[in-house]
Amino acid sequence: MGTIRDNWRIFLLIIVLCGSLFALFSPTVGDSGTDAPGLESSGSTNLQYGLQLSGGTRIRAPLIGVTAEEVDLGESEAPEVERDVANELEGVSVADVIVRPTGEAEGTIEVTADGVSPGDLGDTLDAAGYSYGETRDGVTEETRSQTVEILSNKINEAGLSGGTVQQITTPTGENFILVEVPDANRQRVVELVNQRGTVRVDAYYATEDESYEQTTVLERDDFQSIGTAQQGGQGQLPNVPVTVREEAASGFQERMVETGVAGEGGSRCNYEQDPQSTGPCLLLVVDGQVVNSFGMSPGLASDMRSGDWATNPQFILQTQNFSGAREVAINLRAGALPARLDIGPDGEGTSSFIAPSQGQQFRTDSLLTGIIAVFAVAGVVFLRYGEIEVALPMIVTALSEVVILLGFAAGIGYPLDLSVIAGFIAVIGTGVDDLIIIADEVMAQGDVNSRRVFQSRFRKAFWVIGAAAATTIIAMSPLAVLSLGDLQGFAIFTILGVVVGVLLTRPAYGDILRALLTR
């Protein structure tokens, strides 16, 4: 019992090391790891790799848009304000204007179309008769959060497992959306996130004066369920089965009869051949572009005319190819983006692709760098002291910090990337620095004659270590809290390494030295 009481810090370190090894290698810890967002399993351990060590695509871009703050909306409703603003701006549709009430008769107005400056928005509001506080570049926090949620849904619906979407803020206050998708090529990811994703169904029909009119009859919120994209077959085009909500089914059914789409014997559509000489059509419109047009079969038209269809409101949205059907299904499920990412040729955004083979090379290089760092530190320590009983515990204690941090990362499923690896190397360096301070202070005045002398010298060294640790934590805390991308992982694991060292490994090393150097 006396041995355990005197050396309890060493036993505590051993217990924590065992727990870390369990988190690293136990299959029970890694069961859910491979399904976690943004992670790829390392295979032999429960460690998860981020984009830099697994390969994939990264997109970092701001959202396109300008915002007017403190707009006096008066008694106008949001749809009315959106129409007023859209009508005053060339090339801007109602879908590009977002009104968000922030108080009684007050709100913000966002325009998320290309080519609109804060000055343009200000002139538009003046012309429309709305007073405002100021106009600025960028969108609101609500729009950024909504974009993150929808992009995450789109990536999941597209089957790109492991993708992550998050907001990041620079020290200068700029806001970016960061998209990372492992094992996906750049073109596919850019096309996916670049799509606004607005899907609607329009009726196209001739009026009494023989002109044609196009009106929206179904929008995303009118669908109760959206099936998966189907390849088609037996004379049927690729399609997406859908079910219309009960409250929207009757109105849609009536519109089909009124417009002639559900006429006697159905309708034949040749919109693509001659839009000015066609029967009534249903148009599938994605991001303002007609991607397909189709008539209605006699059976479905008969059900609509009799009113039976509304009791089981199902039909299919046909497309020209399977990729189009898949895009329609993804956009209907995920929803339309309130704003697009500025990743065009002249945009502020950037995109990069890391090949899986390059990610594997990064992993190998990181491992070699860690091994070289360990041997370099071990060599310097041995040359400094020349005593194996001092140098060997120092190296083992320093490496135990890395094992504990790896176990922590595996346990919580934190993705390892190059910044985290850099944090591990920094932990090795700062850890050995602290252990050298302890050894020098303890041995500086000659041999240690008693435990009492050892404890006195150790306390002096520990005060120096504690002050240095506090300084490191304070310096790294802003980087760990702010959304600064790679720097955040570096800061988090550097702080964790310092905390583990001060609370666990440094005291344990002191007990080891005391046992070796005192009688």
ZASEBA-49825 format. One record per residue (C-alpha): residue number from 1; residue in three letters; x, z, y. Coordinates in Angstrom, 3 decimals. Layout:
<nodes>
 pos code     east       up    north
 NUM  ala        X        Z        Y
...
</nodes>
This chain:
<nodes>
 pos code     east       up    north
   1  met    0.000    0.000    0.000
   2  gly    2.913    0.767    2.380
   3  thr    4.314   -2.732    1.871
   4  ile    0.981   -4.357    2.687
   5  arg    0.477   -2.134    5.731
   6  asp    3.963   -2.833    7.106
   7  asn    3.807   -6.589    6.479
   8  trp    0.109   -7.328    6.962
   9  arg    0.872  -10.181    9.370
  10  ile    2.782  -12.016    6.647
  11  phe   -0.079  -11.567    4.196
  12  leu   -2.555  -12.744    6.832
  13  leu   -0.463  -15.877    7.388
  14  ile   -0.449  -16.558    3.641
  15  ile   -4.245  -16.170    3.465
  16  val   -4.774  -18.542    6.408
  17  leu   -2.371  -21.049    4.834
  18  cys   -4.319  -20.925    1.567
  19  gly   -7.548  -21.521    3.479
  20  ser   -5.969  -24.481    5.285
  21  leu   -4.772  -26.008    2.006
  22  phe   -8.274  -25.557    0.592
  23  ala   -9.753  -27.397    3.590
  24  leu   -7.163  -30.140    3.193
  25  phe   -7.578  -30.842   -0.524
  26  ser  -10.852  -29.363   -1.784
  27  pro  -13.423  -32.064   -2.686
  28  thr  -16.237  -29.750   -1.537
  29  val  -14.946  -29.897    2.041
  30  gly  -14.556  -33.670    2.060
  31  asp  -17.998  -34.571    0.658
  32  ser  -19.448  -35.493    4.006
  33  gly  -16.280  -36.549    5.710
  34  thr  -16.448  -40.265    5.061
  35  asp  -19.910  -40.531    6.592
  36  ala  -19.024  -38.790    9.811
  37  pro  -19.110  -40.952   12.940
  38  gly  -15.824  -42.550   13.912
  39  leu  -13.893  -41.325   10.877
  40  glu  -12.257  -42.906    7.875
  41  ser  -11.207  -40.768    4.918
  42  ser   -7.509  -40.615    4.065
  43  gly   -8.309  -40.674    0.335
  44  ser   -5.928  -38.093   -1.154
  45  thr   -6.855  -35.408    1.380
  46  asn   -9.866  -34.491    3.490
  47  leu   -8.121  -35.681    6.650
  48  gln  -10.050  -38.232    8.662
  49  tyr   -8.430  -41.029   10.651
  50  gly   -9.561  -42.302   14.011
  51  leu   -9.411  -45.867   15.227
  52  gln   -5.689  -45.974   15.943
  53  leu   -4.779  -45.000   12.375
  54  ser   -7.510  -46.923   10.546
  55  gly   -7.893  -50.141   12.557
  56  gly  -10.925  -51.507   14.362
  57  thr  -12.238  -52.358   17.834
  58  arg  -12.255  -50.276   20.996
  59  ile  -14.202  -51.155   24.145
  60  arg  -13.861  -49.172   27.360
  61  ala  -16.018  -50.376   30.250
  62  pro  -18.244  -49.184   33.093
  63  leu  -21.906  -50.084   33.283
  64  ile  -23.007  -52.861   35.610
  65  gly  -25.211  -51.560   38.377
  66  val  -25.669  -50.185   41.885
  67  thr  -27.732  -47.160   42.887
  68  ala  -29.629  -46.046   45.955
  69  glu  -29.966  -42.271   46.353
  70  glu  -32.723  -40.240   48.019
  71  val  -35.133  -43.160   48.311
  72  asp  -38.434  -42.317   49.974
  73  leu  -40.949  -43.808   47.548
  74  gly  -43.990  -42.669   49.495
  75  glu  -47.168  -43.072   47.472
  76  ser  -45.879  -46.115   45.575
  77  glu  -45.734  -46.003   41.796
  78  ala  -42.515  -46.879   39.965
  79  pro  -43.729  -50.307   38.668
  80  glu  -44.758  -51.321   42.187
  81  val  -41.370  -50.335   43.622
  82  glu  -39.552  -52.198   40.853
  83  arg  -41.535  -55.375   41.608
  84  asp  -40.898  -55.052   45.356
  85  val  -37.136  -54.709   44.859
  86  ala  -36.916  -57.466   42.231
  87  asn  -38.836  -59.907   44.466
  88  glu  -36.358  -59.392   47.312
  89  leu  -33.242  -60.060   45.181
  90  glu  -32.414  -63.530   43.919
  91  gly  -31.848  -63.761   40.191
  92  val  -33.072  -60.195   39.551
  93  ser  -36.028  -59.498   37.270
  94  val  -38.193  -56.404   37.072
  95  ala  -36.307  -55.426   33.896
  96  asp  -33.118  -55.145   36.011
  97  val  -34.626  -52.509   38.337
  98  ile  -34.970  -48.853   37.322
  99  val  -36.839  -46.296   39.435
 100  arg  -36.239  -42.645   38.533
 101  pro  -38.278  -40.028   40.463
 102  thr  -36.183  -36.995   41.435
 103  gly  -38.732  -35.074   43.450
 104  glu  -42.003  -35.368   45.276
 105  ala  -42.183  -38.908   46.729
 106  glu  -38.410  -39.266   46.289
 107  gly  -36.179  -40.891   43.678
 108  thr  -33.256  -43.156   42.860
 109  ile  -33.366  -46.915   42.456
 110  glu  -30.871  -48.715   40.207
 111  val  -30.296  -52.464   39.988
 112  thr  -28.416  -53.382   36.817
 113  ala  -27.968  -57.140   37.377
 114  asp  -24.689  -58.967   37.973
 115  gly  -23.662  -59.870   41.504
 116  val  -25.632  -57.197   43.394
 117  ser  -23.577  -55.054   45.772
 118  pro  -24.535  -51.718   47.372
 119  gly  -24.960  -53.595   50.645
 120  asp  -27.353  -56.060   49.021
 121  leu  -29.441  -53.200   47.647
 122  gly  -29.502  -51.507   51.040
 123  asp  -30.670  -54.704   52.770
 124  thr  -33.324  -55.159   50.083
 125  leu  -34.706  -51.644   50.561
 126  asp  -34.784  -52.168   54.335
 127  ala  -36.693  -55.419   53.881
 128  ala  -39.126  -53.801   51.426
 129  gly  -39.743  -50.872   53.779
 130  tyr  -38.126  -48.053   51.777
 131  ser  -35.858  -45.542   53.524
 132  tyr  -32.883  -44.143   51.576
 133  gly  -29.876  -41.890   51.839
 134  glu  -26.967  -44.010   50.619
 135  thr  -26.149  -46.839   48.211
 136  arg  -23.178  -46.848   45.856
 137  asp  -21.639  -48.648   42.927
 138  gly  -22.476  -47.358   39.450
 139  val  -25.551  -46.022   37.707
 140  thr  -27.062  -42.577   37.202
 141  glu  -26.179  -40.041   34.520
 142  glu  -29.567  -40.636   32.853
 143  thr  -28.812  -44.343   32.487
 144  arg  -25.359  -43.653   31.022
 145  ser  -26.780  -41.168   28.510
 146  gln  -29.553  -43.565   27.523
 147  thr  -27.004  -46.356   27.068
 148  val  -24.846  -44.169   24.812
 149  glu  -27.850  -43.321   22.638
 150  ile  -29.058  -46.927   22.338
 151  leu  -25.589  -48.330   21.641
 152  ser  -25.107  -45.722   18.918
 153  asn  -28.396  -46.802   17.355
 154  lys  -27.451  -50.481   17.585
 155  ile  -24.110  -49.878   15.870
 156  asn  -25.763  -47.891   13.086
 157  glu  -28.540  -50.470   12.627
 158  ala  -25.917  -53.231   12.428
 159  gly  -24.308  -51.478    9.459
 160  leu  -21.040  -50.733   11.300
 161  ser  -20.447  -47.328    9.737
 162  gly  -18.159  -44.905   11.503
 163  gly  -18.762  -46.265   15.013
 164  thr  -18.832  -43.866   17.955
 165  val  -20.069  -44.207   21.529
 166  gln  -19.321  -41.674   24.247
 167  gln  -18.985  -41.218   27.981
 168  ile  -15.568  -40.615   29.532
 169  thr  -14.785  -39.625   33.088
 170  thr  -11.452  -40.246   34.809
 171  pro   -9.820  -37.674   37.113
 172  thr  -10.888  -39.848   40.066
 173  gly  -14.548  -39.587   39.038
 174  glu  -15.016  -43.052   37.495
 175  asn  -17.403  -43.212   34.547
 176  phe  -16.829  -45.381   31.493
 177  ile  -18.532  -45.966   28.161
 178  leu  -16.106  -45.835   25.224
 179  val  -17.117  -47.654   22.042
 180  glu  -14.964  -47.371   18.913
 181  val  -15.850  -49.091   15.647
 182  pro  -13.412  -48.845   12.695
 183  asp  -12.903  -51.876   10.435
 184  ala  -14.848  -54.273   12.693
 185  asn  -13.504  -57.347   14.439
 186  arg  -13.568  -57.543   18.208
 187  gln  -15.897  -60.526   18.554
 188  arg  -18.682  -58.980   16.500
 189  val  -18.581  -55.676   18.371
 190  val  -18.432  -57.330   21.801
 191  glu  -21.409  -59.551   20.965
 192  leu  -23.376  -56.550   19.724
 193  val  -22.808  -54.317   22.759
 194  asn  -23.063  -57.191   25.229
 195  gln  -26.639  -57.982   24.244
 196  arg  -29.167  -56.355   26.553
 197  gly  -31.526  -56.246   23.572
 198  thr  -34.838  -56.892   25.355
 199  val  -37.258  -58.283   22.747
 200  arg  -40.827  -59.349   23.470
 201  val  -43.494  -61.692   22.145
 202  asp  -45.155  -64.071   24.600
 203  ala  -48.252  -66.246   24.256
 204  tyr  -47.768  -69.815   25.512
 205  tyr  -50.950  -71.815   26.012
 206  ala  -52.641  -74.462   28.124
 207  thr  -54.981  -73.405   30.908
 208  glu  -58.119  -75.153   32.155
 209  asp  -56.151  -77.188   34.723
 210  glu  -53.931  -78.477   31.871
 211  ser  -50.887  -76.505   33.003
 212  tyr  -49.176  -74.041   30.693
 213  glu  -49.052  -70.290   31.118
 214  gln  -46.733  -67.775   29.432
 215  thr  -47.763  -64.129   29.218
 216  thr  -46.255  -61.178   27.356
 217  val  -48.521  -59.903   24.565
 218  leu  -46.197  -57.540   22.646
 219  glu  -43.237  -55.400   23.712
 220  arg  -40.991  -53.073   21.752
 221  asp  -43.172  -50.003   22.230
 222  asp  -46.142  -51.878   20.745
 223  phe  -44.525  -51.951   17.286
 224  gln  -45.171  -49.118   14.866
 225  ser  -42.561  -50.174   12.304
 226  ile  -39.893  -52.850   12.068
 227  gly  -38.772  -54.077    8.673
 228  thr  -35.307  -55.301    7.736
 229  ala  -34.345  -58.923    8.318
 230  gln  -35.436  -61.218    5.465
 231  gln  -33.695  -64.402    4.340
 232  gly  -37.001  -66.231    3.937
 233  gly  -37.452  -68.789    1.195
 234  gln  -40.170  -71.006   -0.314
 235  gly  -40.674  -72.872    2.953
 236  gln  -40.467  -69.735    5.090
 237  leu  -37.913  -69.210    7.851
 238  pro  -35.797  -66.038    8.109
 239  asn  -38.006  -63.343    9.560
 240  val  -38.599  -59.708   10.425
 241  pro  -41.799  -58.040    9.091
 242  val  -43.456  -55.845   11.727
 243  thr  -46.494  -53.610   12.048
 244  val  -48.274  -53.297   15.400
 245  arg  -49.481  -49.929   16.628
 246  glu  -53.193  -49.280   16.164
 247  glu  -53.797  -48.790   19.885
 248  ala  -52.149  -52.153   20.681
 249  ala  -53.529  -54.142   17.727
 250  ser  -57.028  -54.748   19.102
 251  gly  -55.795  -55.958   22.476
 252  phe  -53.250  -58.264   20.848
 253  gln  -55.908  -59.635   18.520
 254  glu  -58.214  -60.386   21.450
 255  arg  -55.428  -62.121   23.373
 256  met  -54.664  -64.331   20.385
 257  val  -58.281  -65.483   20.223
 258  glu  -58.564  -65.958   24.012
 259  thr  -55.385  -68.021   24.275
 260  gly  -56.242  -70.184   21.287
 261  val  -53.250  -69.095   19.204
 262  ala  -55.776  -67.753   16.680
 263  gly  -58.071  -70.761   17.011
 264  glu  -60.180  -72.416   14.348
 265  gly  -57.809  -73.466   11.593
 266  gly  -54.909  -71.648   13.261
 267  ser  -52.527  -73.378   15.683
 268  arg  -49.634  -75.819   15.440
 269  cys  -46.723  -75.280   17.779
 270  asn  -44.114  -77.871   18.787
 271  tyr  -42.734  -76.000   21.797
 272  glu  -39.141  -76.937   21.013
 273  gln  -39.930  -80.654   20.933
 274  asp  -42.216  -80.861   23.975
 275  pro  -43.197  -77.666   25.852
 276  gln  -45.654  -79.657   28.011
 277  ser  -47.547  -81.114   25.067
 278  thr  -47.959  -78.479   22.394
 279  gly  -50.636  -76.386   20.835
 280  pro  -50.840  -72.653   21.608
 281  cys  -47.657  -70.835   20.554
 282  leu  -46.180  -67.410   20.073
 283  leu  -42.706  -67.231   21.626
 284  leu  -40.066  -64.761   20.461
 285  val  -38.020  -63.934   23.561
 286  val  -34.696  -62.063   23.402
 287  asp  -32.931  -61.179   26.672
 288  gly  -35.070  -63.702   28.525
 289  gln  -34.263  -66.581   26.163
 290  val  -36.794  -68.129   23.773
 291  val  -35.158  -67.886   20.341
 292  asn  -38.101  -69.213   18.346
 293  ser  -41.648  -70.487   18.695
 294  phe  -44.342  -70.600   16.054
 295  gly  -48.040  -71.160   15.619
 296  met  -50.443  -69.223   13.421
 297  ser  -51.568  -69.904    9.879
 298  pro  -55.296  -70.538    9.242
 299  gly  -55.628  -67.369    7.147
 300  leu  -54.112  -65.069    9.772
 301  ala  -56.126  -66.782   12.518
 302  ser  -59.328  -66.273   10.544
 303  asp  -58.590  -62.550   10.126
 304  met  -58.017  -62.206   13.864
 305  arg  -61.183  -64.039   14.783
 306  ser  -63.216  -61.831   12.448
 307  gly  -61.502  -58.673   13.702
 308  asp  -60.209  -57.715   10.243
 309  trp  -56.524  -58.067   11.184
 310  ala  -56.589  -55.023   13.474
 311  thr  -57.322  -52.769   10.474
 312  asn  -53.988  -53.793    8.912
 313  pro  -51.975  -55.178   11.856
 314  gln  -48.984  -56.744   10.108
 315  phe  -47.256  -60.089   10.608
 316  ile  -43.749  -61.567   10.702
 317  leu  -41.456  -62.626   13.543
 318  gln  -39.720  -65.818   12.443
 319  thr  -36.274  -66.958   13.631
 320  gln  -34.201  -70.083   13.071
 321  asn  -31.475  -68.335   11.062
 322  phe  -30.761  -65.027    9.359
 323  ser  -28.303  -63.814   12.007
 324  gly  -31.040  -64.226   14.617
 325  ala  -33.487  -62.261   12.458
 326  arg  -30.922  -59.494   12.091
 327  glu  -30.372  -59.326   15.862
 328  val  -34.132  -59.118   16.471
 329  ala  -34.464  -56.275   13.961
 330  ile  -31.507  -54.392   15.471
 331  asn  -32.776  -54.741   19.036
 332  leu  -36.335  -53.758   18.152
 333  arg  -35.170  -50.607   16.380
 334  ala  -32.504  -49.548   18.861
 335  gly  -34.276  -50.521   22.069
 336  ala  -33.192  -52.414   25.160
 337  leu  -30.115  -51.311   27.079
 338  pro  -30.905  -50.116   30.603
 339  ala  -27.600  -51.671   31.756
 340  arg  -24.889  -53.872   30.291
 341  leu  -21.205  -53.056   29.925
 342  asp  -18.912  -54.794   32.383
 343  ile  -16.603  -56.411   29.831
 344  gly  -16.676  -59.997   31.054
 345  pro  -13.564  -61.962   32.045
 346  asp  -13.674  -60.564   35.599
 347  gly  -15.038  -57.143   34.662
 348  glu  -13.326  -53.773   34.862
 349  gly  -13.742  -53.123   31.149
 350  thr  -11.141  -53.631   28.439
 351  ser  -11.407  -54.307   24.745
 352  ser   -8.772  -54.141   22.030
 353  phe   -8.512  -54.693   18.309
 354  ile   -6.233  -52.902   15.871
 355  ala   -5.907  -54.586   12.494
 356  pro   -6.337  -52.281    9.464
 357  ser   -2.812  -53.200    8.347
 358  gln   -1.494  -52.115   11.745
 359  gly   -3.409  -48.850   11.449
 360  gln   -1.774  -48.258    8.066
 361  gln    1.609  -48.932    9.663
 362  phe    0.845  -46.400   12.383
 363  arg    0.081  -43.814    9.688
 364  thr    3.375  -44.495    7.938
 365  asp    5.320  -44.364   11.203
 366  ser    3.586  -41.102   12.191
 367  leu    4.547  -39.516    8.873
 368  leu    8.156  -40.656    9.235
 369  thr    8.257  -39.359   12.813
 370  gly    7.003  -35.960   11.656
 371  ile    9.580  -35.763    8.866
 372  ile   12.404  -36.762   11.234
 373  ala   11.254  -34.134   13.740
 374  val   11.265  -31.439   11.044
 375  phe   14.752  -32.318    9.804
 376  ala   16.081  -32.583   13.361
 377  val   14.730  -29.153   14.229
 378  ala   16.029  -27.703   10.955
 379  gly   19.519  -29.104   11.586
 380  val   19.721  -27.774   15.125
 381  val   18.492  -24.333   14.116
 382  phe   20.994  -24.087   11.245
 383  leu   23.868  -25.181   13.505
 384  arg   22.766  -22.628   16.101
 385  tyr   22.681  -19.620   13.762
 386  gly   24.591  -20.597   10.656
 387  glu   22.605  -18.004    8.696
 388  ile   20.111  -19.233    6.144
 389  glu   18.082  -16.014    6.258
 390  val   17.360  -16.650    9.954
 391  ala   17.017  -20.440    9.994
 392  leu   14.945  -20.972    6.829
 393  pro   12.065  -18.585    7.753
 394  met   12.035  -20.175   11.198
 395  ile   11.491  -23.670    9.777
 396  val    8.918  -22.498    7.224
 397  thr    6.994  -20.606    9.904
 398  ala    6.998  -23.598   12.253
 399  leu    5.756  -25.929    9.513
 400  ser    3.020  -23.452    8.596
 401  glu    1.528  -24.004   12.060
 402  val    1.232  -27.734   11.342
 403  val   -0.438  -27.044    7.975
 404  ile   -2.922  -24.690    9.640
 405  leu   -3.772  -27.287   12.291
 406  leu   -4.166  -30.013    9.651
 407  gly   -6.485  -27.727    7.707
 408  phe   -8.495  -27.060   10.847
 409  ala   -8.798  -30.805   11.539
 410  ala   -9.881  -31.474    7.952
 411  gly  -12.360  -28.602    7.980
 412  ile  -14.216  -29.756   11.103
 413  gly  -13.734  -33.484   10.429
 414  tyr  -11.728  -34.113   13.608
 415  pro  -10.268  -37.651   13.592
 416  leu   -6.496  -37.896   13.634
 417  asp   -5.072  -40.416   16.055
 418  leu   -1.712  -40.931   17.737
 419  ser   -2.455  -38.386   20.462
 420  val   -3.210  -35.689   17.877
 421  ile    0.008  -36.553   16.017
 422  ala    1.865  -36.170   19.309
 423  gly    0.209  -32.761   19.678
 424  phe    1.498  -31.735   16.232
 425  ile    5.053  -32.760   17.174
 426  ala    4.742  -30.824   20.438
 427  val    3.573  -27.794   18.445
 428  ile    6.657  -28.012   16.230
 429  gly    8.925  -28.137   19.276
 430  thr    7.281  -25.336   21.244
 431  gly    6.906  -23.242   18.092
 432  val   10.601  -23.398   17.253
 433  asp   11.439  -22.665   20.890
 434  asp    9.468  -19.423   20.659
 435  leu   11.039  -18.498   17.336
 436  ile   14.513  -19.075   18.791
 437  ile   13.621  -16.780   21.682
 438  ile   12.654  -14.099   19.164
 439  ala   15.823  -14.544   17.088
 440  asp   18.109  -14.568   20.145
 441  glu   16.545  -11.475   21.659
 442  val   16.655   -9.567   18.377
 443  met   20.250  -10.540   17.537
 444  ala   21.756  -10.809   21.038
 445  gln   23.076   -7.253   21.145
 446  gly   24.590   -7.198   17.683
 447  asp   23.198   -6.025   14.374
 448  val   19.835   -4.347   14.234
 449  asn   20.346   -0.799   13.016
 450  ser   16.772    0.354   12.681
 451  arg   13.187   -0.816   12.777
 452  arg   12.695    1.032   16.028
 453  val   15.438   -1.000   17.729
 454  phe   14.033   -4.200   16.192
 455  gln   10.513   -3.476   17.483
 456  ser   11.818   -2.790   21.000
 457  arg   13.703   -6.093   21.141
 458  phe   10.828   -7.997   19.537
 459  arg    8.345   -6.730   22.143
 460  lys   10.592   -8.001   24.963
 461  ala   10.742  -11.435   23.331
 462  phe    7.023  -11.465   22.685
 463  trp    6.224  -10.848   26.346
 464  val    8.241  -13.947   27.251
 465  ile    6.436  -15.962   24.538
 466  gly    3.033  -14.717   25.662
 467  ala    3.685  -15.688   29.281
 468  ala    4.855  -19.163   28.228
 469  ala    1.789  -19.573   26.005
 470  ala   -0.559  -18.601   28.828
 471  thr    1.108  -21.147   31.106
 472  thr    0.727  -23.895   28.492
 473  ile   -2.941  -23.072   27.884
 474  ile   -3.727  -23.068   31.608
 475  ala   -1.904  -26.380   32.121
 476  met   -3.594  -28.087   29.164
 477  ser   -7.129  -26.740   29.678
 478  pro   -8.262  -29.415   32.178
 479  leu   -7.139  -32.157   29.794
 480  ala   -9.016  -30.516   26.920
 481  val  -12.252  -30.123   28.885
 482  leu  -12.403  -33.427   30.748
 483  ser  -13.419  -36.587   28.900
 484  leu  -10.045  -38.327   29.175
 485  gly   -9.936  -40.149   25.863
 486  asp   -6.663  -39.779   23.949
 487  leu   -5.326  -37.035   26.220
 488  gln   -8.145  -34.747   25.130
 489  gly   -7.043  -34.689   21.480
 490  phe   -3.432  -34.034   22.489
 491  ala   -4.443  -31.136   24.715
 492  ile   -6.847  -29.571   22.193
 493  phe   -4.314  -29.435   19.370
 494  thr   -1.471  -28.327   21.616
 495  ile   -3.617  -25.388   22.808
 496  leu   -4.684  -24.589   19.225
 497  gly   -1.041  -24.646   18.133
 498  val   -0.072  -22.241   20.902
 499  val   -2.948  -19.885   20.056
 500  val   -2.142  -19.923   16.324
 501  gly    1.511  -19.291   17.133
 502  val    0.926  -16.311   19.427
 503  leu   -1.740  -14.663   17.272
 504  leu   -0.416  -15.452   13.808
 505  thr    2.885  -17.196   13.125
 506  arg    5.156  -15.538   15.742
 507  pro    4.158  -12.004   14.699
 508  ala    4.550  -13.001   11.032
 509  tyr    8.038  -14.355   11.745
 510  gly    8.871  -11.053   13.431
 511  asp    7.869   -9.172   10.278
 512  ile   10.008  -11.522    8.172
 513  leu   13.052  -10.974   10.407
 514  arg   12.498   -7.221   10.377
 515  ala   12.425   -7.197    6.581
 516  leu   15.606   -9.300    6.389
 517  leu   17.685   -7.686    9.157
 518  thr   16.820   -3.980    9.015
 519  arg   17.527   -1.352    6.425
</nodes>
